[in-house]
Structure formats: structure tokens, C-alpha cells
């Protein structure tokens, strides 16, 4: 407390012993509670100055903060008090959407990133609407370890108790994170990075290039998100393909895109979107074939993955007549049959059995 209190006359004798004892009692020996509370008090000192001297401890008392989740609730609602009506609903909606995007990203990241790397990944968030850098500074109390000195090169480390709280129904409405939605937003941010890199002729954000397809698989493509479909359309342009196709993990990328297409089939999406997913698979398949010829290695796709991907695409070929008019149709089917020969006898994946009731399997086999 001495370290975060300004060394000025107005702050002498603050806090008093009773206030410190109250905070200590609330923490009840839990270091994470004490550290998080001190970070929050430090932020209030910076933002409100001397006006916060009484209010911060008053809020502790009124909140009855005898549990860690109460502290998290106080931190969140002091940033945006969703419990009271807002005079500017658009501003509140923008702030909460930004919160969902940034915190959701940190929760579902496939590997830890520095603050500066997270800011670069989320470049699709307009700075004039939501300042990601400033937001991360404001949320430092629950994201950045107290021992970290450099903000830009800190790695956000979310305590498991905060992660559990923010992804549960116990968090205040507007702050709850749905991991499926979070994966979707990260996938969209990754695609935005890759498309921009293709238009600018650079290598793109490393994280986006390596993990875009994993987030896409976890999220599935939302049929009504126009921006996502616009970005997916750009992904099959040759300049953009050059960014992501050379750095991916082939088998995982193939499986992820096919898995997303499978979800779209279940949603009975339109032909144009299914063909777009097929185009992406063709791009990957062509690279897979070239890679195998160059290295004389076996194709790194298991029999079970192959049958799922094959079934998805055979369904397209038999249900969308215009598919055969596309220049890539014969290339894909030839490559598919070639792949299949390596893994006979074929074992049906449970997902295919599950779909028997909906699809005419015998017709597809013929």
C-alpha cells in the first residue's frame, strides 16, 4: 500500500490502520485477493486522485467482499456499471463488445502472447471506437502480474478463478464470455490480419497465420456474419493464399476447414458458402499433394479424418449440380480418390453413421 500511495501531503496518514485491517480481513490470507485489490486501488488513485480516498474502502465495506468473486464484480462494474441505466446506450454497447472481444481473445488463445502481440492481432477493432491498449491498462489488476515492469512486453496471465467467473453465469450480464463466440471473433481477427497481409505483400501476423483454422474449427462459421464471409472470400485469392498456405500445419488445417464445412451442412446453409469452403479445401489439398511429391512422405491425414472430409465433399458434389461446372471439381475428386487409396479398407466415422438418417448414402457411394 505504501508503494502505490502518492508521496504528497494530501495523502499522509492514508489509509489508516482500521482501513488496512479491513482489507486484510477481507483477503483472509488469500494473496491473489490482496494483490488484485491493491492493483484496483492503484488504478482508482490514478483515475480519481484524492477523491477516491474514502470511496474505495467504502465500496469494500458495502460490497461485503468476503469472496474473490465479489472483488471481480466490483472491478468490472467500476469499469462499466451495468447495474444502472446508461445515458449513452451505444457507448455502453461498444465498451461491452470491446470487453468481450479482448478478454475473450485472451481466454481462448492457443498460446500466450505479449500485450503488444495481442494489440497487433486485434487490429480489426477500430481505435476510434475502442482503445485496446488503454483497456488492457485499465484491466491490469486482473490480467498483468504485479511483478511485471514493462506493460507492452507483459504476458497477460488470467487467474483461473477469474476465468471461471467470467465464463460462468455468475458474472454480471454483459461481461459473460461464451468461448464459442470468443473463438469466432479471434478467427475473424486472424482472417483480417491475413487478408491485409496479402494485400500489402508481407508475411502477416505469425499467430494469425498459424492458428486461424483452429479458431475457425472451434467457432464454426456463422451464416449471418457478412464480414466473416467477406474475409473467407478473400482467403482464396492467390495473393492471400500465399500468406497462409505456406506456414500452416497441413493435416490440421485441412481437418479444421472440413469440420467447419460439416457444421455448415448441418445448418443447411446455401450453395455459395459451401462452395467457398470447398475452394479453401482444394487450395490446401493441392498444396498437400505438392508437399508429398516433394518430400516423398505419406499424406499426414488419418483414415478417420479423410473419411469425414471426403463425405462432406461428396455430399456437395451430389447435391449441388453446379459444382461440376467449377474448374477445380475434377482436380479435387481425383485427389480425394487418390488419398482414399492409401487408407483402405475405409472405416466409417461415427459422424457419418449419425448423418445416415438425413442423407442418401447409397446414392453418394454410387
C-alpha positions in Angstrom: 0.0 0.0 0.0 2.9 2.3 0.8 4.3 1.8 -2.8 1.0 2.8 -4.5 0.2 5.7 -2.3 1.4 9.1 -3.7 4.1 10.8 -1.6 2.3 14.0 -1.2 0.9 16.0 1.8 -2.7 15.2 0.9 -2.1 11.5 1.2 -0.3 11.5 4.6 -1.9 9.1 7.1 -3.9 7.4 4.4 -5.0 4.7 4.7 -5.5 4.5 8.4 -4.9 1.3 10.4 -8.6 0.4 10.5 -8.9 0.6 6.7 -5.8 -1.6 6.3 -7.2 -4.1 8.8 -10.5 -4.2 6.9 -8.7 -5.0 3.7 -6.6 -7.6 5.4 -9.7 -9.2 6.9 -11.4 -9.4 3.5 -8.3 -11.1 2.0 -8.3 -13.7 4.8 -4.8 -14.8 3.9 -5.5 -15.1 0.1 -2.6 -13.4 -1.6 -4.3 -13.2 -5.0 -7.2 -11.3 -3.4 -4.9 -8.8 -1.8 -2.8 -8.3 -4.9 -5.8 -7.8 -7.1 -7.4 -5.4 -4.7 -4.2 -3.3 -4.4 -4.0 -3.2 -8.2 -7.6 -1.9 -8.4 -7.0 0.7 -5.7 -3.9 1.8 -7.5 -6.0 2.4 -10.7 -8.6 4.3 -8.7 -5.8 6.6 -7.3 -4.5 7.3 -10.8 -8.0 7.9 -12.3 -9.8 9.8 -9.4 -7.0 11.3 -7.3 -7.8 12.3 -3.7 -11.5 11.8 -4.4 -11.1 8.0 -4.1 -9.5 8.0 -0.6 -12.8 7.3 1.2 -14.8 5.7 -1.6 -12.6 2.8 -2.3 -12.7 1.4 1.3 -16.4 2.3 1.5 -17.1 0.2 -1.6 -15.2 -2.7 0.0 -17.4 -2.4 3.1 -20.7 -2.0 1.3 -19.9 -4.9 -1.1 -19.4 -7.3 1.7 -16.3 -8.6 -0.2 -15.7 -11.8 1.6 -15.3 -13.8 -1.6 -13.0 -13.3 -4.5 -15.9 -13.2 -7.0 -17.3 -10.1 -5.2 -14.0 -8.4 -5.8 -14.1 -9.3 -9.5 -17.7 -8.0 -9.7 -16.6 -4.7 -8.1 -13.7 -4.3 -10.6 -15.9 -5.0 -13.6 -18.8 -2.7 -12.5 -16.4 0.1 -11.6 -15.2 0.0 -15.2 -18.8 -0.1 -16.6 -21.7 -0.1 -14.1 -24.2 -2.4 -16.0 -26.4 -2.3 -12.9 -27.6 1.2 -13.7 -29.3 2.6 -16.8 -26.9 4.2 -19.3 -27.4 7.6 -20.7 -25.5 6.6 -23.8 -26.6 3.1 -24.8 -24.4 3.0 -27.9 -21.3 3.8 -25.9 -22.1 1.1 -23.4 -22.7 -1.5 -26.1 -19.4 -0.6 -27.8 -17.5 -0.9 -24.5 -19.0 -4.2 -23.6 -18.4 -5.6 -27.1 -14.8 -4.5 -26.8 -14.5 -6.2 -23.4 -16.0 -9.4 -24.9 -13.6 -9.3 -27.8 -10.4 -8.6 -25.9 -10.9 -10.7 -22.8 -12.5 -13.5 -24.9 -9.4 -13.5 -27.0 -7.1 -13.9 -24.0 -9.2 -16.7 -22.7 -9.1 -18.8 -26.0 -5.6 -18.0 -27.2 -3.8 -21.2 -28.3 -0.5 -19.9 -26.9 0.4 -17.0 -24.6 1.0 -13.6 -26.3 2.6 -10.4 -25.2 0.4 -7.4 -24.7 1.9 -5.8 -27.9 1.2 -9.0 -29.8 -2.4 -9.1 -28.7 -2.9 -5.5 -29.7 -1.4 -6.3 -33.2 -3.7 -9.3 -33.5 -6.8 -7.3 -32.7 -6.0 -4.6 -35.2 -9.5 -5.1 -36.7 -11.0 -3.2 -33.7 -11.3 0.4 -34.8 -9.2 2.6 -32.4 -11.7 5.5 -32.6 -14.4 3.2 -31.2 -12.4 1.1 -28.6 -8.9 1.7 -27.5 -7.5 -1.8 -26.8 -4.2 -0.6 -25.3 -6.0 1.7 -22.8 -8.5 -1.1 -22.0 -5.7 -3.5 -21.2 -4.1 -0.9 -18.9 -7.5 -0.5 -17.1 -7.8 -4.3 -16.7 -4.3 -4.7 -15.4 -5.4 -5.7 -12.0 -6.9 -9.0 -13.2 -4.5 -9.6 -16.2 -1.0 -8.4 -15.5 1.2 -9.9 -12.7 2.3 -7.4 -10.1 6.0 -8.2 -10.7 5.9 -7.2 -14.4 7.6 -3.9 -15.1 7.1 -3.4 -18.8 3.5 -3.2 -19.9 4.0 -3.8 -23.7 6.1 -6.9 -23.0 4.0 -8.3 -20.3 2.1 -11.6 -20.9 -1.5 -11.4 -19.6 -2.0 -14.1 -17.0 -5.6 -14.6 -16.1 -6.1 -16.3 -12.7 -8.2 -19.5 -13.0 -10.8 -18.1 -10.6 -11.3 -15.0 -12.8 -11.5 -17.2 -16.0 -14.1 -19.4 -14.3 -16.1 -16.4 -13.1 -16.1 -14.6 -16.4 -17.2 -17.6 -18.4 -20.0 -18.5 -15.9 -23.5 -17.2 -15.4 -22.3 -15.6 -12.1 -20.6 -12.7 -14.0 -22.7 -9.6 -14.5 -24.8 -9.6 -17.7 -22.7 -8.0 -20.5 -19.4 -9.3 -19.1 -20.1 -13.1 -19.5 -17.8 -14.7 -22.1 -19.0 -17.5 -24.3 -16.0 -19.4 -25.6 -17.6 -20.3 -28.9 -18.3 -16.6 -29.6 -14.7 -15.8 -28.5 -13.2 -18.3 -30.9 -15.4 -16.8 -33.7 -14.1 -13.2 -33.0 -10.5 -14.4 -32.8 -10.9 -16.3 -36.1 -12.3 -13.2 -37.7 -9.4 -11.1 -36.4 -6.9 -13.7 -37.7 -8.5 -13.7 -41.2 -8.5 -9.9 -41.2 -4.7 -9.9 -40.4 -4.0 -12.4 -43.2 -6.1 -10.7 -45.8 -4.4 -7.3 -45.0 -1.0 -9.0 -45.2 -1.9 -10.4 -48.7 -2.9 -7.0 -50.0 0.3 -5.4 -48.6 2.6 -8.2 -49.7 4.0 -9.1 -46.2 4.1 -12.3 -44.2 1.3 -11.5 -41.9 0.9 -11.8 -38.1 2.6 -15.1 -37.1 -0.2 -16.1 -34.6 -2.9 -15.4 -37.2 -1.2 -17.4 -39.9 -0.6 -20.5 -37.7 -3.9 -20.6 -35.7 -6.7 -19.1 -37.8 -8.0 -22.5 -38.8 -8.1 -23.8 -35.2 -10.2 -20.9 -34.1 -12.4 -21.4 -37.1 -13.0 -25.0 -36.3 -13.9 -24.3 -32.6 -16.3 -21.5 -33.6 -17.8 -22.7 -36.8 -18.8 -20.1 -39.4 -21.9 -18.0 -38.5 -24.2 -17.9 -41.5 -25.3 -14.4 -40.8 -22.0 -12.7 -40.3 -21.3 -10.9 -43.5 -17.8 -9.7 -42.5 -16.6 -13.2 -41.8 -17.9 -14.4 -45.2 -16.3 -11.5 -47.0 -12.9 -12.3 -45.4 -13.3 -16.0 -46.2 -13.9 -15.0 -49.8 -10.7 -13.0 -49.8 -8.8 -16.0 -48.4 -9.0 -17.9 -51.7 -7.4 -15.0 -53.6 -3.9 -16.1 -54.8 -2.0 -13.2 -53.1 -3.7 -14.1 -49.8 -3.3 -17.8 -50.2 0.4 -17.2 -50.4 0.4 -15.9 -46.9 -1.4 -18.7 -45.1 -0.8 -21.8 -47.2 3.0 -21.9 -46.8 3.0 -21.7 -43.0 0.1 -24.0 -41.9 0.1 -27.4 -40.4 -1.4 -29.2 -43.4 -3.4 -32.0 -41.8 -4.8 -29.8 -39.0 -5.7 -27.1 -41.5 -7.5 -29.5 -43.8 -9.4 -31.1 -41.0 -10.4 -27.7 -39.4 -11.8 -26.3 -42.7 -13.6 -29.5 -43.4 -15.0 -29.6 -39.9 -16.3 -26.1 -40.4 -18.0 -27.1 -43.6 -19.5 -30.1 -41.9 -21.2 -27.7 -39.4 -22.5 -25.6 -42.3 -24.0 -28.7 -43.8 -25.9 -29.4 -40.6 -27.1 -25.8 -40.7 -28.3 -26.3 -44.3 -26.5 -23.2 -45.5 -26.6 -22.0 -49.1 -24.7 -23.3 -52.0 -22.4 -20.3 -52.4 -21.0 -20.7 -48.9 -20.5 -24.4 -49.2 -18.6 -24.0 -52.5 -16.4 -21.3 -50.8 -15.4 -23.8 -48.1 -14.8 -26.4 -50.8 -12.5 -23.9 -52.7 -10.4 -23.5 -49.5 -10.1 -27.2 -49.1 -9.0 -27.5 -52.7 -6.2 -25.0 -52.1 -5.0 -27.0 -49.1 -5.3 -30.3 -51.0 -3.2 -29.1 -53.9 -0.5 -28.0 -51.5 -0.7 -31.3 -49.7 -0.2 -33.1 -53.0 2.8 -30.9 -53.9 4.3 -31.4 -50.4 4.0 -35.2 -50.7 5.7 -35.2 -54.1 8.5 -33.0 -53.0 9.3 -34.9 -49.8 8.1 -38.5 -50.7 6.4 -38.6 -47.4 3.0 -40.2 -46.8 0.0 -37.9 -46.6 -0.3 -36.7 -42.9 -4.1 -37.3 -42.7 -5.5 -40.2 -40.8 -8.1 -42.6 -42.2 -10.8 -41.2 -39.9 -10.1 -37.6 -40.8 -10.1 -38.5 -44.5 -13.5 -40.2 -44.4 -15.1 -37.2 -42.7 -13.7 -34.7 -45.1 -14.5 -37.0 -48.1 -18.0 -37.5 -47.0 -18.5 -33.7 -46.6 -17.3 -33.0 -50.2 -19.1 -35.9 -51.8 -22.3 -34.6 -50.3 -21.6 -31.3 -52.0 -20.9 -32.9 -55.4 -24.1 -34.9 -55.4 -26.4 -32.2 -54.1 -25.0 -29.1 -56.0 -25.1 -29.8 -59.7 -23.2 -26.5 -60.5 -20.2 -27.9 -58.5 -19.2 -29.9 -61.6 -19.1 -26.8 -63.6 -16.3 -25.4 -61.4 -12.7 -25.8 -62.9 -11.4 -27.4 -59.6 -14.1 -30.1 -59.4 -12.2 -32.9 -61.3 -8.9 -31.9 -59.6 -10.5 -32.3 -56.2 -12.3 -35.6 -56.8 -9.2 -37.1 -58.4 -7.1 -36.0 -55.4 -9.7 -37.3 -53.0 -9.8 -40.8 -54.6 -6.0 -40.9 -54.7 -5.9 -40.1 -51.0 -8.5 -42.7 -50.2 -6.5 -45.5 -51.9 -3.8 -45.1 -49.2 -6.2 -45.9 -46.4 -8.3 -48.9 -47.5 -10.3 -50.5 -46.0 -12.2 -47.4 -45.1 -13.7 -47.3 -41.6 -16.9 -45.2 -41.2 -16.6 -42.4 -38.8 -19.4 -42.1 -36.2 -20.4 -38.8 -37.6 -21.3 -40.4 -40.9 -23.4 -43.0 -39.2 -25.2 -40.2 -37.4 -26.0 -38.5 -40.7 -27.5 -41.6 -42.3 -31.0 -40.6 -41.5 -30.6 -37.3 -43.3 -28.6 -38.3 -46.3 -28.9 -40.8 -49.1 -25.6 -42.6 -48.5 -26.1 -45.3 -51.2 -26.5 -42.6 -53.9 -23.4 -40.8 -52.8 -21.4 -44.1 -52.9 -22.6 -44.7 -56.5 
